Amino acid sequence: MDARYKQANKEAKLSLLLTFIYLLGWVICAYCISDKIGFLGLPLWFELSCIIVPLGFILLCWLVVKFQFKNISLEQK
């Protein structure tokens, strides 16, 4: 099997895993956190699920792309 297919398969699985991690983090923060006021003056569940989780996820995605994804040629050999 061509190495490009293995790399593309690995990247697709990582992308799907990142999607599930984001969804799980958002749901946990949105539905399992109390209604206390957070540090921005908004409800804590909103701050975590709509501000902190997306910022952390951007960092996580950057790390995955930087260290796991590879720049491969799509031209046929």
N, CA, C and O atoms as a CHARMM CRD file, in Angstrom:
* protein
*
  308
    1    1 MET  N      0.84900  -1.18100   0.00000 PROA 1      0.00000
    2    1 MET  CA     0.00000   0.00000   0.00000 PROA 1      0.00000
    3    1 MET  C      0.89400   1.24400   0.00000 PROA 1      0.00000
    4    1 MET  O      1.94200   1.27700   0.64500 PROA 1      0.00000
    5    2 ASP  N      0.46700   2.22300  -0.71200 PROA 2      0.00000
    6    2 ASP  CA     1.19400   3.48700  -0.81800 PROA 2      0.00000
    7    2 ASP  C      1.24100   4.18500   0.54400 PROA 2      0.00000
    8    2 ASP  O      0.23900   4.21300   1.25900 PROA 2      0.00000
    9    3 ALA  N      2.37500   4.73600   0.89800 PROA 3      0.00000
   10    3 ALA  CA     2.55100   5.41000   2.18700 PROA 3      0.00000
   11    3 ALA  C      1.64700   6.62900   2.31400 PROA 3      0.00000
   12    3 ALA  O      1.28800   7.02700   3.42200 PROA 3      0.00000
   13    4 ARG  N      1.28200   7.21800   1.18800 PROA 4      0.00000
   14    4 ARG  CA     0.39400   8.38300   1.23200 PROA 4      0.00000
   15    4 ARG  C     -0.97800   8.01300   1.78400 PROA 4      0.00000
   16    4 ARG  O     -1.59300   8.79800   2.50700 PROA 4      0.00000
   17    5 TYR  N     -1.45800   6.81700   1.44300 PROA 5      0.00000
   18    5 TYR  CA    -2.75600   6.37200   1.93100 PROA 5      0.00000
   19    5 TYR  C     -2.71900   6.11600   3.43600 PROA 5      0.00000
   20    5 TYR  O     -3.67100   6.43100   4.15100 PROA 5      0.00000
   21    6 LYS  N     -1.62900   5.55000   3.90300 PROA 6      0.00000
   22    6 LYS  CA    -1.48700   5.32000   5.34300 PROA 6      0.00000
   23    6 LYS  C     -1.47600   6.64400   6.10400 PROA 6      0.00000
   24    6 LYS  O     -2.12500   6.77500   7.14200 PROA 6      0.00000
   25    7 GLN  N     -0.73800   7.62100   5.58500 PROA 7      0.00000
   26    7 GLN  CA    -0.68400   8.92800   6.24000 PROA 7      0.00000
   27    7 GLN  C     -2.04400   9.62000   6.19400 PROA 7      0.00000
   28    7 GLN  O     -2.46500  10.22100   7.18200 PROA 7      0.00000
   29    8 ALA  N     -2.72600   9.54200   5.06400 PROA 8      0.00000
   30    8 ALA  CA    -4.05000  10.16100   4.94300 PROA 8      0.00000
   31    8 ALA  C     -5.05400   9.49400   5.88200 PROA 8      0.00000
   32    8 ALA  O     -5.90200  10.16700   6.46700 PROA 8      0.00000
   33    9 ASN  N     -4.95700   8.17500   6.02600 PROA 9      0.00000
   34    9 ASN  CA    -5.83500   7.45000   6.93300 PROA 9      0.00000
   35    9 ASN  C     -5.56000   7.85900   8.38500 PROA 9      0.00000
   36    9 ASN  O     -6.49200   8.06000   9.16400 PROA 9      0.00000
   37   10 LYS  N     -4.29500   7.97900   8.73900 PROA 10     0.00000
   38   10 LYS  CA    -3.91300   8.40200  10.08100 PROA 10     0.00000
   39   10 LYS  C     -4.44300   9.80700  10.36700 PROA 10     0.00000
   40   10 LYS  O     -4.97500  10.05800  11.44800 PROA 10     0.00000
   41   11 GLU  N     -4.30200  10.71700   9.41100 PROA 11     0.00000
   42   11 GLU  CA    -4.76700  12.08800   9.59800 PROA 11     0.00000
   43   11 GLU  C     -6.29200  12.15100   9.70000 PROA 11     0.00000
   44   11 GLU  O     -6.82600  12.95100  10.46800 PROA 11     0.00000
   45   12 ALA  N     -6.98400  11.33000   8.94700 PROA 12     0.00000
   46   12 ALA  CA    -8.44500  11.29200   9.02600 PROA 12     0.00000
   47   12 ALA  C     -8.90700  10.79600  10.39300 PROA 12     0.00000
   48   12 ALA  O     -9.84400  11.34400  10.97400 PROA 12     0.00000
   49   13 LYS  N     -8.24500   9.75200  10.90700 PROA 13     0.00000
   50   13 LYS  CA    -8.59600   9.23600  12.23400 PROA 13     0.00000
   51   13 LYS  C     -8.31300  10.27000  13.31800 PROA 13     0.00000
   52   13 LYS  O     -9.11400  10.43400  14.23900 PROA 13     0.00000
   53   14 LEU  N     -7.17700  10.97300  13.22000 PROA 14     0.00000
   54   14 LEU  CA    -6.86800  12.01300  14.19000 PROA 14     0.00000
   55   14 LEU  C     -7.89000  13.14300  14.13600 PROA 14     0.00000
   56   14 LEU  O     -8.27900  13.68000  15.17300 PROA 14     0.00000
   57   15 SER  N     -8.32200  13.50100  12.94300 PROA 15     0.00000
   58   15 SER  CA    -9.32400  14.55300  12.79400 PROA 15     0.00000
   59   15 SER  C    -10.65000  14.15300  13.42800 PROA 15     0.00000
   60   15 SER  O    -11.29800  14.96500  14.08800 PROA 15     0.00000
   61   16 LEU  N    -11.05000  12.90800  13.22900 PROA 16     0.00000
   62   16 LEU  CA   -12.27100  12.41100  13.84200 PROA 16     0.00000
   63   16 LEU  C    -12.14600  12.36400  15.35900 PROA 16     0.00000
   64   16 LEU  O    -13.09000  12.71300  16.06900 PROA 16     0.00000
   65   17 LEU  N    -11.00000  11.94000  15.85900 PROA 17     0.00000
   66   17 LEU  CA   -10.75700  11.92700  17.30200 PROA 17     0.00000
   67   17 LEU  C    -10.82800  13.33600  17.88300 PROA 17     0.00000
   68   17 LEU  O    -11.42800  13.54200  18.93700 PROA 17     0.00000
   69   18 LEU  N    -10.22300  14.29900  17.20700 PROA 18     0.00000
   70   18 LEU  CA   -10.28600  15.68600  17.66900 PROA 18     0.00000
   71   18 LEU  C    -11.71900  16.20200  17.69600 PROA 18     0.00000
   72   18 LEU  O    -12.09100  16.95900  18.59300 PROA 18     0.00000
   73   19 THR  N    -12.51600  15.79800  16.72700 PROA 19     0.00000
   74   19 THR  CA   -13.92100  16.20300  16.70000 PROA 19     0.00000
   75   19 THR  C    -14.66300  15.67200  17.91800 PROA 19     0.00000
   76   19 THR  O    -15.42100  16.40400  18.55400 PROA 19     0.00000
   77   20 PHE  N    -14.44900  14.39900  18.24500 PROA 20     0.00000
   78   20 PHE  CA   -15.11200  13.81500  19.41200 PROA 20     0.00000
   79   20 PHE  C    -14.60900  14.43300  20.71700 PROA 20     0.00000
   80   20 PHE  O    -15.39600  14.62900  21.64400 PROA 20     0.00000
   81   21 ILE  N    -13.33000  14.73900  20.80500 PROA 21     0.00000
   82   21 ILE  CA   -12.78800  15.38800  22.00300 PROA 21     0.00000
   83   21 ILE  C    -13.41900  16.75600  22.19400 PROA 21     0.00000
   84   21 ILE  O    -13.79000  17.12000  23.31000 PROA 21     0.00000
   85   22 TYR  N    -13.54500  17.51600  21.11500 PROA 22     0.00000
   86   22 TYR  CA   -14.16000  18.84100  21.20700 PROA 22     0.00000
   87   22 TYR  C    -15.62000  18.73000  21.63600 PROA 22     0.00000
   88   22 TYR  O    -16.06500  19.46300  22.51900 PROA 22     0.00000
   89   23 LEU  N    -16.35800  17.82700  21.02300 PROA 23     0.00000
   90   23 LEU  CA   -17.76500  17.65000  21.36600 PROA 23     0.00000
   91   23 LEU  C    -17.92000  17.23400  22.82300 PROA 23     0.00000
   92   23 LEU  O    -18.77500  17.76400  23.53200 PROA 23     0.00000
   93   24 LEU  N    -17.11400  16.30500  23.26800 PROA 24     0.00000
   94   24 LEU  CA   -17.17300  15.84800  24.65400 PROA 24     0.00000
   95   24 LEU  C    -16.84200  16.98700  25.61500 PROA 24     0.00000
   96   24 LEU  O    -17.53700  17.17500  26.61400 PROA 24     0.00000
   97   25 GLY  N    -15.78600  17.74900  25.32200 PROA 25     0.00000
   98   25 GLY  CA   -15.43200  18.88300  26.17600 PROA 25     0.00000
   99   25 GLY  C    -16.52400  19.93200  26.23200 PROA 25     0.00000
  100   25 GLY  O    -16.80900  20.48200  27.29600 PROA 25     0.00000
  101   26 TRP  N    -17.13400  20.21200  25.09400 PROA 26     0.00000
  102   26 TRP  CA   -18.18800  21.21600  25.05200 PROA 26     0.00000
  103   26 TRP  C    -19.40500  20.75900  25.85000 PROA 26     0.00000
  104   26 TRP  O    -19.97100  21.53200  26.62400 PROA 26     0.00000
  105   27 VAL  N    -19.80500  19.50600  25.66100 PROA 27     0.00000
  106   27 VAL  CA   -20.98300  18.98800  26.35400 PROA 27     0.00000
  107   27 VAL  C    -20.75500  18.94400  27.86000 PROA 27     0.00000
  108   27 VAL  O    -21.64000  19.31500  28.63000 PROA 27     0.00000
  109   28 ILE  N    -19.58900  18.49900  28.28300 PROA 28     0.00000
  110   28 ILE  CA   -19.29500  18.44800  29.71600 PROA 28     0.00000
  111   28 ILE  C    -19.34300  19.84000  30.32300 PROA 28     0.00000
  112   28 ILE  O    -19.94500  20.03500  31.37900 PROA 28     0.00000
  113   29 CYS  N    -18.71600  20.80800  29.66900 PROA 29     0.00000
  114   29 CYS  CA   -18.70100  22.17300  30.21000 PROA 29     0.00000
  115   29 CYS  C    -20.07500  22.83200  30.14000 PROA 29     0.00000
  116   29 CYS  O    -20.43100  23.60800  31.02700 PROA 29     0.00000
  117   30 ALA  N    -20.84100  22.53800  29.11200 PROA 30     0.00000
  118   30 ALA  CA   -22.13900  23.18500  28.95300 PROA 30     0.00000
  119   30 ALA  C    -23.19800  22.60800  29.88700 PROA 30     0.00000
  120   30 ALA  O    -24.06200  23.34400  30.36300 PROA 30     0.00000
  121   31 TYR  N    -23.14800  21.31500  30.15400 PROA 31     0.00000
  122   31 TYR  CA   -24.23000  20.68100  30.90300 PROA 31     0.00000
  123   31 TYR  C    -23.86100  20.22300  32.31100 PROA 31     0.00000
  124   31 TYR  O    -24.75200  19.89700  33.09600 PROA 31     0.00000
  125   32 CYS  N    -22.58000  20.18800  32.64900 PROA 32     0.00000
  126   32 CYS  CA   -22.18900  19.65900  33.95800 PROA 32     0.00000
  127   32 CYS  C    -21.59500  20.71300  34.87500 PROA 32     0.00000
  128   32 CYS  O    -21.18900  20.38900  35.99200 PROA 32     0.00000
  129   33 ILE  N    -21.53100  21.94500  34.44500 PROA 33     0.00000
  130   33 ILE  CA   -20.95900  23.02000  35.25800 PROA 33     0.00000
  131   33 ILE  C    -22.09300  23.87300  35.81900 PROA 33     0.00000
  132   33 ILE  O    -23.12400  24.05000  35.16900 PROA 33     0.00000
  133   34 SER  N    -21.90200  24.39700  37.01800 PROA 34     0.00000
  134   34 SER  CA   -22.95400  25.17200  37.67500 PROA 34     0.00000
  135   34 SER  C    -23.15400  26.53900  37.01000 PROA 34     0.00000
  136   34 SER  O    -22.41700  26.92900  36.10400 PROA 34     0.00000
  137   35 ASP  N    -24.17100  27.24600  37.49000 PROA 35     0.00000
  138   35 ASP  CA   -24.51700  28.56600  36.94900 PROA 35     0.00000
  139   35 ASP  C    -23.79500  29.70800  37.66000 PROA 35     0.00000
  140   35 ASP  O    -24.22200  30.85800  37.56400 PROA 35     0.00000
  141   36 LYS  N    -22.72000  29.41200  38.36400 PROA 36     0.00000
  142   36 LYS  CA   -21.98000  30.48400  39.04000 PROA 36     0.00000
  143   36 LYS  C    -21.45400  31.48000  38.01700 PROA 36     0.00000
  144   36 LYS  O    -21.31800  31.15700  36.83600 PROA 36     0.00000
  145   37 ILE  N    -21.16100  32.68100  38.47200 PROA 37     0.00000
  146   37 ILE  CA   -20.61300  33.71000  37.59000 PROA 37     0.00000
  147   37 ILE  C    -19.11300  33.47900  37.44700 PROA 37     0.00000
  148   37 ILE  O    -18.41200  33.26900  38.43700 PROA 37     0.00000
  149   38 GLY  N    -18.63000  33.51800  36.21900 PROA 38     0.00000
  150   38 GLY  CA   -17.21900  33.29500  35.93700 PROA 38     0.00000
  151   38 GLY  C    -16.42200  34.58000  36.02500 PROA 38     0.00000
  152   38 GLY  O    -16.93500  35.60500  36.47300 PROA 38     0.00000
  153   39 PHE  N    -15.17500  34.52900  35.60100 PROA 39     0.00000
  154   39 PHE  CA   -14.27400  35.67300  35.72900 PROA 39     0.00000
  155   39 PHE  C    -14.56000  36.77100  34.71200 PROA 39     0.00000
  156   39 PHE  O    -14.05600  37.88200  34.87600 PROA 39     0.00000
  157   40 LEU  N    -15.33800  36.51500  33.68000 PROA 40     0.00000
  158   40 LEU  CA   -15.70500  37.54000  32.70000 PROA 40     0.00000
  159   40 LEU  C    -17.08800  38.12900  32.97200 PROA 40     0.00000
  160   40 LEU  O    -17.55600  38.99200  32.22900 PROA 40     0.00000
  161   41 GLY  N    -17.73400  37.66600  34.02400 PROA 41     0.00000
  162   41 GLY  CA   -19.06500  38.15500  34.36600 PROA 41     0.00000
  163   41 GLY  C    -20.18700  37.38000  33.69400 PROA 41     0.00000
  164   41 GLY  O    -21.35700  37.73500  33.84400 PROA 41     0.00000
  165   42 LEU  N    -19.85800  36.34900  32.97100 PROA 42     0.00000
  166   42 LEU  CA   -20.84000  35.49500  32.31800 PROA 42     0.00000
  167   42 LEU  C    -21.00000  34.21400  33.13200 PROA 42     0.00000
  168   42 LEU  O    -20.16600  33.92500  33.99000 PROA 42     0.00000
  169   43 PRO  N    -22.04600  33.44800  32.88000 PROA 43     0.00000
  170   43 PRO  CA   -22.15900  32.16400  33.58200 PROA 43     0.00000
  171   43 PRO  C    -20.92600  31.29100  33.29500 PROA 43     0.00000
  172   43 PRO  O    -20.41700  31.25500  32.17500 PROA 43     0.00000
  173   44 LEU  N    -20.47200  30.60100  34.32300 PROA 44     0.00000
  174   44 LEU  CA   -19.24900  29.80600  34.21900 PROA 44     0.00000
  175   44 LEU  C    -19.35100  28.74700  33.12700 PROA 44     0.00000
  176   44 LEU  O    -18.38600  28.52500  32.39500 PROA 44     0.00000
  177   45 TRP  N    -20.50700  28.08800  33.00400 PROA 45     0.00000
  178   45 TRP  CA   -20.66400  27.06200  31.97600 PROA 45     0.00000
  179   45 TRP  C    -20.47600  27.65300  30.58000 PROA 45     0.00000
  180   45 TRP  O    -19.91600  27.00000  29.69900 PROA 45     0.00000
  181   46 PHE  N    -20.94500  28.89200  30.37600 PROA 46     0.00000
  182   46 PHE  CA   -20.80700  29.54200  29.07400 PROA 46     0.00000
  183   46 PHE  C    -19.35100  29.90600  28.80000 PROA 46     0.00000
  184   46 PHE  O    -18.84800  29.68700  27.69800 PROA 46     0.00000
  185   47 GLU  N    -18.68700  30.45500  29.79200 PROA 47     0.00000
  186   47 GLU  CA   -17.27700  30.82600  29.62600 PROA 47     0.00000
  187   47 GLU  C    -16.42000  29.60700  29.29200 PROA 47     0.00000
  188   47 GLU  O    -15.55200  29.66900  28.42200 PROA 47     0.00000
  189   48 LEU  N    -16.67000  28.50900  29.98400 PROA 48     0.00000
  190   48 LEU  CA   -15.87500  27.31000  29.72800 PROA 48     0.00000
  191   48 LEU  C    -16.19100  26.69100  28.37100 PROA 48     0.00000
  192   48 LEU  O    -15.28400  26.36300  27.60700 PROA 48     0.00000
  193   49 SER  N    -17.48400  26.53200  28.07300 PROA 49     0.00000
  194   49 SER  CA   -17.84500  25.82100  26.84500 PROA 49     0.00000
  195   49 SER  C    -17.68300  26.65900  25.58800 PROA 49     0.00000
  196   49 SER  O    -17.45300  26.10400  24.51400 PROA 49     0.00000
  197   50 CYS  N    -17.79400  27.97000  25.68900 PROA 50     0.00000
  198   50 CYS  CA   -17.75700  28.80600  24.47700 PROA 50     0.00000
  199   50 CYS  C    -16.51100  29.67800  24.35300 PROA 50     0.00000
  200   50 CYS  O    -16.30000  30.29900  23.31100 PROA 50     0.00000
  201   51 ILE  N    -15.68800  29.73500  25.38400 PROA 51     0.00000
  202   51 ILE  CA   -14.46500  30.54600  25.30400 PROA 51     0.00000
  203   51 ILE  C    -13.22500  29.69900  25.59900 PROA 51     0.00000
  204   51 ILE  O    -12.30600  29.65300  24.78100 PROA 51     0.00000
  205   52 ILE  N    -13.18500  29.04000  26.73400 PROA 52     0.00000
  206   52 ILE  CA   -11.99000  28.30700  27.16100 PROA 52     0.00000
  207   52 ILE  C    -11.78500  27.03500  26.33800 PROA 52     0.00000
  208   52 ILE  O    -10.67900  26.79100  25.85700 PROA 52     0.00000
  209   53 VAL  N    -12.82500  26.22300  26.16800 PROA 53     0.00000
  210   53 VAL  CA   -12.68600  24.97900  25.39700 PROA 53     0.00000
  211   53 VAL  C    -12.27000  25.27100  23.95500 PROA 53     0.00000
  212   53 VAL  O    -11.35400  24.61300  23.46200 PROA 53     0.00000
  213   54 PRO  N    -12.89600  26.22600  23.24900 PROA 54     0.00000
  214   54 PRO  CA   -12.42400  26.49500  21.88600 PROA 54     0.00000
  215   54 PRO  C    -10.97100  26.98400  21.82800 PROA 54     0.00000
  216   54 PRO  O    -10.23300  26.60000  20.92000 PROA 54     0.00000
  217   55 LEU  N    -10.55600  27.81400  22.76900 PROA 55     0.00000
  218   55 LEU  CA    -9.16900  28.27600  22.77100 PROA 55     0.00000
  219   55 LEU  C     -8.20200  27.12200  23.02500 PROA 55     0.00000
  220   55 LEU  O     -7.17000  27.01800  22.36100 PROA 55     0.00000
  221   56 GLY  N     -8.52900  26.26400  23.97300 PROA 56     0.00000
  222   56 GLY  CA    -7.70700  25.09000  24.22900 PROA 56     0.00000
  223   56 GLY  C     -7.69200  24.13900  23.04500 PROA 56     0.00000
  224   56 GLY  O     -6.67300  23.51700  22.74800 PROA 56     0.00000
  225   57 PHE  N     -8.83000  24.03200  22.37300 PROA 57     0.00000
  226   57 PHE  CA    -8.91000  23.14800  21.22500 PROA 57     0.00000
  227   57 PHE  C     -8.10000  23.68500  20.05000 PROA 57     0.00000
  228   57 PHE  O     -7.51800  22.90600  19.29500 PROA 57     0.00000
  229   58 ILE  N     -8.05600  24.99000  19.88900 PROA 58     0.00000
  230   58 ILE  CA    -7.21400  25.57700  18.84400 PROA 58     0.00000
  231   58 ILE  C     -5.75800  25.20700  19.08500 PROA 58     0.00000
  232   58 ILE  O     -5.04400  24.84100  18.15100 PROA 58     0.00000
  233   59 LEU  N     -5.31700  25.30000  20.33200 PROA 59     0.00000
  234   59 LEU  CA    -3.95400  24.91200  20.68500 PROA 59     0.00000
  235   59 LEU  C     -3.72400  23.42000  20.42200 PROA 59     0.00000
  236   59 LEU  O     -2.69000  23.03800  19.87400 PROA 59     0.00000
  237   60 LEU  N     -4.67500  22.58800  20.80800 PROA 60     0.00000
  238   60 LEU  CA    -4.55600  21.14800  20.58400 PROA 60     0.00000
  239   60 LEU  C     -4.48700  20.82600  19.09000 PROA 60     0.00000
  240   60 LEU  O     -3.68000  19.99400  18.67400 PROA 60     0.00000
  241   61 CYS  N     -5.31600  21.47000  18.29200 PROA 61     0.00000
  242   61 CYS  CA    -5.29000  21.24300  16.84300 PROA 61     0.00000
  243   61 CYS  C     -3.96000  21.68000  16.24600 PROA 61     0.00000
  244   61 CYS  O     -3.41500  20.99700  15.37900 PROA 61     0.00000
  245   62 TRP  N     -3.43800  22.80000  16.69900 PROA 62     0.00000
  246   62 TRP  CA    -2.14900  23.27700  16.20400 PROA 62     0.00000
  247   62 TRP  C     -1.05300  22.25600  16.50400 PROA 62     0.00000
  248   62 TRP  O     -0.21200  21.96600  15.65300 PROA 62     0.00000
  249   63 LEU  N     -1.07400  21.71100  17.73100 PROA 63     0.00000
  250   63 LEU  CA    -0.06800  20.71100  18.10200 PROA 63     0.00000
  251   63 LEU  C     -0.18100  19.45800  17.24100 PROA 63     0.00000
  252   63 LEU  O      0.83100  18.92500  16.78600 PROA 63     0.00000
  253   64 VAL  N     -1.39400  18.98900  17.01700 PROA 64     0.00000
  254   64 VAL  CA    -1.58800  17.78600  16.20400 PROA 64     0.00000
  255   64 VAL  C     -1.12600  18.03200  14.77500 PROA 64     0.00000
  256   64 VAL  O     -0.43600  17.19300  14.19600 PROA 64     0.00000
  257   65 VAL  N     -1.49400  19.16400  14.20300 PROA 65     0.00000
  258   65 VAL  CA    -1.08500  19.45700  12.82500 PROA 65     0.00000
  259   65 VAL  C      0.42500  19.60800  12.73900 PROA 65     0.00000
  260   65 VAL  O      1.03700  19.12400  11.78600 PROA 65     0.00000
  261   66 LYS  N      1.03400  20.26300  13.70700 PROA 66     0.00000
  262   66 LYS  CA     2.47500  20.49900  13.67100 PROA 66     0.00000
  263   66 LYS  C      3.27800  19.20700  13.79900 PROA 66     0.00000
  264   66 LYS  O      4.28700  19.03700  13.11400 PROA 66     0.00000
  265   67 PHE  N      2.84000  18.29200  14.67100 PROA 67     0.00000
  266   67 PHE  CA     3.65300  17.12500  14.97800 PROA 67     0.00000
  267   67 PHE  C      3.16200  15.80600  14.35400 PROA 67     0.00000
  268   67 PHE  O      3.93100  14.84700  14.29700 PROA 67     0.00000
  269   68 GLN  N      1.92200  15.73300  13.89100 PROA 68     0.00000
  270   68 GLN  CA     1.41100  14.47500  13.36300 PROA 68     0.00000
  271   68 GLN  C      1.11600  14.51700  11.86200 PROA 68     0.00000
  272   68 GLN  O      1.26300  13.50900  11.17100 PROA 68     0.00000
  273   69 PHE  N      0.70700  15.66400  11.36600 PROA 69     0.00000
  274   69 PHE  CA     0.39100  15.75200   9.94200 PROA 69     0.00000
  275   69 PHE  C      1.67200  15.98200   9.15300 PROA 69     0.00000
  276   69 PHE  O      2.60100  16.63200   9.63200 PROA 69     0.00000
  277   70 LYS  N      1.71100  15.44300   7.94000 PROA 70     0.00000
  278   70 LYS  CA     2.87900  15.59600   7.08500 PROA 70     0.00000
  279   70 LYS  C      2.45400  16.19700   5.75300 PROA 70     0.00000
  280   70 LYS  O      1.35800  15.93800   5.25600 PROA 70     0.00000
  281   71 ASN  N      3.32800  16.99000   5.19700 PROA 71     0.00000
  282   71 ASN  CA     3.08800  17.57000   3.88900 PROA 71     0.00000
  283   71 ASN  C      3.50200  16.54700   2.83900 PROA 71     0.00000
  284   71 ASN  O      4.68900  16.29000   2.63700 PROA 71     0.00000
  285   72 ILE  N      2.50400  15.96600   2.17100 PROA 72     0.00000
  286   72 ILE  CA     2.80600  14.94600   1.17800 PROA 72     0.00000
  287   72 ILE  C      2.30200  15.39400  -0.18800 PROA 72     0.00000
  288   72 ILE  O      1.32500  16.13500  -0.29800 PROA 72     0.00000
  289   73 SER  N      2.97500  14.93900  -1.20200 PROA 73     0.00000
  290   73 SER  CA     2.58900  15.26200  -2.56400 PROA 73     0.00000
  291   73 SER  C      1.39300  14.41500  -2.98000 PROA 73     0.00000
  292   73 SER  O      1.35200  13.21300  -2.71600 PROA 73     0.00000
  293   74 LEU  N      0.43300  15.03800  -3.62400 PROA 74     0.00000
  294   74 LEU  CA    -0.73400  14.30800  -4.10500 PROA 74     0.00000
  295   74 LEU  C     -0.59000  13.91900  -5.57700 PROA 74     0.00000
  296   74 LEU  O     -1.49400  13.31000  -6.14900 PROA 74     0.00000
  297   75 GLU  N      0.52100  14.26200  -6.17900 PROA 75     0.00000
  298   75 GLU  CA     0.78500  13.90200  -7.56700 PROA 75     0.00000
  299   75 GLU  C      1.08900  12.41500  -7.65000 PROA 75     0.00000
  300   75 GLU  O      1.69200  11.84400  -6.74200 PROA 75     0.00000
  301   76 GLN  N      0.67300  11.80000  -8.73200 PROA 76     0.00000
  302   76 GLN  CA     0.96900  10.38300  -8.92500 PROA 76     0.00000
  303   76 GLN  C      2.42200  10.21900  -9.30900 PROA 76     0.00000
  304   76 GLN  O      2.99100  11.05600 -10.00900 PROA 76     0.00000
  305   77 LYS  N      3.01500   9.13600  -8.84700 PROA 77     0.00000
  306   77 LYS  CA     4.43400   8.89000  -9.11300 PROA 77     0.00000
  307   77 LYS  C      4.63800   8.20700 -10.43100 PROA 77     0.00000
  308   77 LYS  O      5.77500   7.92500 -10.81000 PROA 77     0.00000
